Every structure is written in C-alpha cells, then in structure tokens.
Amino acid sequence: MTTEHIAATAGGTQYSAERDRLAWVAPLVATVLLALLGPFAVALGGLSVMATDSCGPDDCSQALTTSLTWIYGILFYGGCFSFAALVTAWALPWKRRWRALRVWSAVAVLVAPLAVLYLVFTLPAP
C-alpha cells in the first residue's frame, strides 16, 4: 500500500506555471466592447447636460444635478480607471496563474462606460 504525496504549489494548482493559450480572449473582448461602448458613453454623457435646458442651471432638481455630477465624474476618473484596467489586462503574464486576475481586470474595463450609460438612461426629470 502506497501513499501519494502531492506538493502544494503557490498558486493552489499544479498548472500555475503553464502558459495560458487563451490569455488573449478576455482582454480582446474588453477592448472591443470598450471601443463600442466608450464613444457612445462619452457622447451621451456629454449631451446629458442638455437635460437642464428646460429648468435652467439654477432651478433644476437636486437629483438631476447630482446625476450629472456623477456622470461627469465617472467620465473623467472612470476613463483613467478603464485605461489602467485595460493595460493591466493586456500586461499581466500569460500564465494560467494570472487568468482570474486578467478576467476581472477585463471586466473592470467596462464598469465606467456601463455606469455612465446607466446614469444617462435613468436621469431624473428636471
């Protein structure tokens, strides 16, 4: 009767040092979706200020001005965040150990444009 001993590896799996042949999929999907959603979010976010045309800059509801503040904040800071996440998704080593972080980084790329589009489509009435 023999006993098998399996050594634990740093990554928790035996394949942590193996090259990931599908490492390019998540960053590519994120890049394509960002290329489609990014300009759309910037255009609609930029045009969302026209929601204040009927009430003027001083008489608009607090909810509307708060939403517009969030939209422009996400457009600026979220653009930097999306760029950093996209660079991270492409720059991580193409090993199986880094697959989960690469996928989460690729998902994080889309958070800012989707948040802007959500806020634009749910703007409160003036």
C-alpha positions as CSV (number, residue, x, y, z in Angstrom):
1,M,0.0,0.0,0.0
2,T,1.5,3.3,-1.1
3,T,0.6,6.8,-0.1
4,E,0.6,9.6,-2.7
5,H,2.0,12.9,-1.6
6,I,1.1,15.9,-3.6
7,A,3.1,19.0,-3.0
8,A,1.2,22.2,-2.7
9,T,2.1,25.0,-5.1
10,A,2.0,28.7,-4.6
11,G,-1.0,29.2,-6.9
12,G,-3.0,26.4,-5.5
13,T,-3.0,24.4,-8.7
14,Q,-0.4,22.3,-10.5
15,Y,-0.8,24.4,-13.6
16,S,0.2,27.8,-12.2
17,A,3.4,28.0,-14.3
18,E,1.9,26.7,-17.5
19,R,1.3,29.1,-20.4
20,D,-2.3,30.1,-20.9
21,R,-3.2,29.7,-24.6
22,L,-6.4,31.6,-24.2
23,A,-4.9,34.6,-22.3
24,W,-5.7,37.0,-25.2
25,V,-9.5,36.3,-25.1
26,A,-10.6,38.4,-22.1
27,P,-8.5,41.5,-22.9
28,L,-9.6,41.3,-26.6
29,V,-13.3,41.1,-25.7
30,A,-12.9,44.0,-23.2
31,T,-11.0,46.1,-25.9
32,V,-13.7,45.5,-28.5
33,L,-16.5,46.3,-26.1
34,L,-14.8,49.4,-24.8
35,A,-14.2,50.5,-28.4
36,L,-18.0,50.2,-28.9
37,L,-19.3,51.4,-25.6
38,G,-16.7,54.1,-24.8
39,P,-17.5,56.6,-27.5
40,F,-21.3,56.0,-27.0
41,A,-20.9,56.7,-23.3
42,V,-18.8,59.8,-23.9
43,A,-21.3,61.2,-26.5
44,L,-24.4,60.6,-24.4
45,G,-22.6,61.7,-21.2
46,G,-21.6,64.9,-22.9
47,L,-25.1,65.5,-24.2
48,S,-26.7,64.8,-20.9
49,V,-26.2,68.4,-19.8
50,M,-29.0,69.3,-22.2
51,A,-31.4,67.8,-19.7
52,T,-31.1,71.1,-17.8
53,D,-32.3,73.2,-20.8
54,S,-35.9,73.3,-19.5
55,C,-35.1,74.3,-15.9
56,G,-32.0,76.5,-16.3
57,P,-28.8,76.0,-14.4
58,D,-30.1,77.2,-11.1
59,D,-33.7,75.8,-10.9
60,C,-33.0,72.1,-11.6
61,S,-33.8,69.4,-9.1
62,Q,-31.1,68.3,-6.8
63,A,-31.4,64.7,-8.1
64,L,-30.7,65.9,-11.7
65,T,-27.7,67.9,-10.8
66,T,-26.3,65.1,-8.6
67,S,-26.7,62.6,-11.5
68,L,-25.0,65.0,-13.9
69,T,-22.1,65.4,-11.4
70,W,-21.8,61.6,-11.1
71,I,-21.8,61.3,-14.9
72,Y,-19.0,63.8,-15.4
73,G,-17.0,62.4,-12.5
74,I,-17.3,58.9,-13.9
75,L,-16.4,60.1,-17.4
76,F,-13.2,61.7,-16.1
77,Y,-12.0,59.3,-13.4
78,G,-13.6,56.2,-14.9
79,G,-11.8,56.8,-18.1
80,C,-8.5,56.7,-16.3
81,F,-9.6,53.7,-14.4
82,S,-10.7,51.9,-17.6
83,F,-7.5,52.7,-19.3
84,A,-5.4,51.3,-16.3
85,A,-7.6,48.2,-16.2
86,L,-7.2,47.6,-19.9
87,V,-3.4,48.0,-19.7
88,T,-3.4,45.6,-16.8
89,A,-5.4,43.0,-18.6
90,W,-3.0,43.0,-21.5
91,A,0.2,43.3,-19.5
92,L,-0.3,40.5,-17.0
93,P,1.8,37.5,-17.6
94,W,0.2,34.9,-19.9
95,K,0.3,32.1,-17.4
96,R,-2.7,30.2,-16.1
97,R,-1.9,31.5,-12.6
98,W,-3.0,35.0,-13.7
99,R,-6.2,34.0,-15.5
100,A,-8.6,35.1,-12.8
101,L,-7.0,38.5,-12.3
102,R,-6.9,39.0,-16.1
103,V,-10.6,38.3,-16.4
104,W,-11.5,40.5,-13.5
105,S,-9.4,43.3,-14.9
106,A,-11.1,42.9,-18.3
107,V,-14.5,43.1,-16.6
108,A,-13.4,46.2,-14.7
109,V,-12.7,47.9,-18.0
110,L,-16.4,48.0,-18.8
111,V,-17.6,49.3,-15.4
112,A,-17.2,53.1,-16.2
113,P,-18.9,53.2,-19.6
114,L,-21.7,51.0,-18.4
115,A,-22.2,53.1,-15.3
116,V,-22.3,56.3,-17.4
117,L,-24.8,54.8,-19.8
118,Y,-27.0,53.6,-16.8
119,L,-26.9,57.1,-15.3
120,V,-27.7,58.8,-18.6
121,F,-30.7,56.5,-19.3
122,T,-32.1,56.9,-15.8
123,L,-31.7,60.7,-15.5
124,P,-34.4,62.1,-13.2
125,A,-36.9,64.6,-14.6
126,P,-35.9,68.2,-14.3
